[in-house]
Amino acid sequence: MKKYKFNDVERTALEKLRAPLAVYQFIEKRVVTLILSDGFCELFGFDDKAEAYYMMDNDMYEATHPDDKARIAGEAFRFATEGGRYEVVYRTLTKARNSYKIVHSMGEHVIREDGTRLAYI
């Protein structure tokens, strides 16, 4: 399966959203980040969108509380491979890295017109 590409208008609109949104695709047993909104970057403390994309593709759970990592990684794998709904509550470090905040993350799959299945979280 190849990586889905949003058109420029759709990509810009989704990336400019103030609400936290991430769009992923499961390709060859790996989660690939397609879209991160401005609201997502603000929530997780990313000043640089390129850094946010890099972290989501390479160490998605880096700031997640150690006690929560295995649970949410397992749920994310279940969601990617089996479908259904994704809903987890976990702790993540704040931008200053001196305290945790609680995040309630929800997601569902959307089937695009070409049949590509994407995860909107």
C-alpha positions as CSV (number, residue, x, y, z in Angstrom):
1,M,0.0,0.0,0.0
2,K,1.4,3.4,-0.8
3,K,1.2,6.5,1.3
4,Y,-2.0,8.6,0.8
5,K,-1.4,12.2,-0.4
6,F,-3.9,14.9,0.5
7,N,-4.3,17.7,-2.1
8,D,-2.8,21.1,-1.2
9,V,-6.1,22.7,-0.2
10,E,-7.2,19.8,2.0
11,R,-3.7,19.5,3.6
12,T,-3.6,23.2,4.4
13,A,-7.1,23.3,5.8
14,L,-6.4,20.3,8.1
15,E,-3.0,21.5,9.2
16,K,-4.4,25.0,10.1
17,L,-7.1,23.6,12.4
18,R,-7.0,25.0,16.0
19,A,-8.4,21.7,17.3
20,P,-5.9,18.9,17.9
21,L,-6.0,16.5,15.0
22,A,-3.6,13.8,13.7
23,V,-4.2,11.7,10.6
24,Y,-2.3,8.4,10.3
25,Q,-2.1,5.6,7.8
26,F,-1.0,2.0,8.7
27,I,1.5,1.0,6.0
28,E,3.5,-2.2,6.1
29,K,2.9,-2.8,9.8
30,R,4.0,0.8,10.6
31,V,2.0,3.9,11.6
32,V,2.8,6.8,9.2
33,T,1.8,10.4,10.1
34,L,0.0,12.2,7.3
35,I,-1.4,15.3,9.0
36,L,-0.8,17.2,12.2
37,S,-2.9,20.2,13.0
38,D,-1.7,23.5,14.6
39,G,-3.9,22.5,17.6
40,F,-2.1,19.2,17.9
41,C,1.3,20.9,17.8
42,E,0.1,23.4,20.4
43,L,-1.3,20.7,22.7
44,F,1.9,18.7,22.7
45,G,4.2,21.7,22.8
46,F,5.8,21.6,19.3
47,D,7.0,24.9,18.0
48,D,8.3,23.4,14.8
49,K,5.9,21.3,12.7
50,A,8.7,19.4,11.0
51,E,9.9,18.3,14.5
52,A,6.3,17.2,15.4
53,Y,6.1,15.1,12.2
54,Y,9.5,13.6,12.9
55,M,8.6,12.7,16.5
56,M,5.2,11.2,15.6
57,D,6.9,9.0,13.0
58,N,9.9,8.0,15.1
59,D,9.1,8.1,18.8
60,M,5.4,8.8,19.2
61,Y,5.3,7.9,22.9
62,E,8.5,9.8,23.9
63,A,6.8,12.2,26.2
64,T,4.2,9.7,27.5
65,H,4.3,8.7,31.1
66,P,6.2,5.4,31.4
67,D,3.3,3.7,33.2
68,D,1.0,4.5,30.2
69,K,3.2,3.7,27.2
70,A,2.6,-0.1,26.9
71,R,-1.2,0.3,27.4
72,I,-1.7,3.0,24.7
73,A,0.8,1.4,22.3
74,G,-1.2,-1.8,22.6
75,E,-4.5,0.0,22.0
76,A,-3.0,1.9,19.0
77,F,-1.8,-1.4,17.5
78,R,-5.3,-3.0,18.0
79,F,-6.9,0.1,16.4
80,A,-4.5,0.0,13.5
81,T,-4.9,-3.7,12.8
82,E,-8.5,-4.5,13.9
83,G,-10.3,-1.2,13.4
84,G,-13.1,-0.1,15.6
85,R,-12.8,3.0,17.8
86,Y,-9.7,4.3,19.5
87,E,-10.2,5.9,22.9
88,V,-7.4,6.3,25.6
89,V,-6.6,8.5,28.5
90,Y,-2.9,9.0,29.3
91,R,-0.4,11.3,30.7
92,T,2.2,13.3,28.7
93,L,4.9,15.7,29.7
94,T,4.2,19.4,29.3
95,K,6.4,21.5,27.0
96,A,8.6,22.6,29.9
97,R,9.0,18.9,30.7
98,N,8.4,19.5,34.4
99,S,4.9,18.1,34.8
100,Y,2.4,15.8,33.2
101,K,-1.0,16.7,31.6
102,I,-3.8,14.3,31.0
103,V,-4.9,13.7,27.4
104,H,-8.1,12.0,26.3
105,S,-7.5,10.8,22.7
106,M,-10.2,9.5,20.5
107,G,-10.1,8.3,16.9
108,E,-11.8,6.4,14.1
109,H,-11.0,5.2,10.7
110,V,-12.2,7.0,7.6
111,I,-12.3,5.3,4.2
112,R,-11.3,7.7,1.4
113,E,-13.0,7.7,-2.0
114,D,-10.1,5.6,-3.4
115,G,-10.6,3.0,-0.7
116,T,-7.6,4.1,1.4
117,R,-8.2,3.6,5.2
118,L,-6.9,6.5,7.3
119,A,-7.0,7.0,11.1
120,Y,-8.3,10.3,12.3
121,I,-7.4,10.9,15.9
